[in-house]
């Protein structure tokens, strides 16, 4: 399954920790902040601190909250 940018719908890498392309990320947050966001997300993924959810295969039990 190919991921697409949430802003412009262009294709992005399936390995990306973000759901938007570099062009849109820089456009929204600016280059410096965008790089900081990506670096932080990649560090979290590498440390196994980034949990990805698939809403179709996993449901949240609201009674436990």
FINU-557542 format. One record per residue (C-alpha): x negated, y, z; residue in one letter. Coordinates in steps of 0.001 Angstrom, whole numbers, plus 524288, in hexadecimal, padded with zeros to 5 digits. Layout:
BEGIN
XYZA/...
end
This chain:
BEGIN
800008000080000X/7FA6D80D117FC0AX/7FB5C8186D8057FX/7FFDD8259380091X/7FDA68333C805C5X/8095F837EA80DABX/808308456680774X/804FF843A67F8FBX/8075D834F67F745X/7F9FA832817F129X/7F3C38255F7F412X/7EA87824427FFAEX/7E2008192D8048BX/7E8A680E6880C3CX/7DD6880FB2815F0X/7E07981DF9818ABX/7E3A08214B826DAX/7EC2D82C9382258X/7F82C82CB481995X/7F44A8382581105X/7E9DE83AFA806E0X/7DDD6843478095AX/7E2F384E7E800FCX/7EFA784F7980898X/7E8CA84D99815ADX/7DF9B858E0812FBX/7EAF8860FC80DE5X/7F2DA85EDC81A51X/7E85D85F93824ECX/7DC7A8659881E65X/7CFCF85E7A81B7EX/7C9B385F04828FAX/7D5AE85A6283073X/7D8D98501082634X/7CB3384A3282772X/7CC8A84A2A8364FX/7D9C78434483586X/7D4AD838D282C32X/7C85B8369D83454X/7D05983547840CDX/7D9E882BBE83A80X/7CED38239D834BBX/7C7FA8230D841F5X/7D4A581E9B84854X/7D67E8141783DFAX/7C86380F6383F85X/7CA5180EA484E4EX/7D7158072484CACX/7DE6F8126C852F6X/7E6CF814FF84714X/7F2DA80C7884654X/7FA5F80C708399DX/808BD8092D839FCX/810F08033882F56X/81EF68071883246X/824937FC1C82A2BX/81DA47F13F83163X/81D677F6A883F31X/8282F7FD15846E7X/8271E8053385319X/82F128008E85E9EX/8344C80D4A86409X/838EB8070C870B7X/82AC88053A874ECX/8279A813BD873DEX/
end
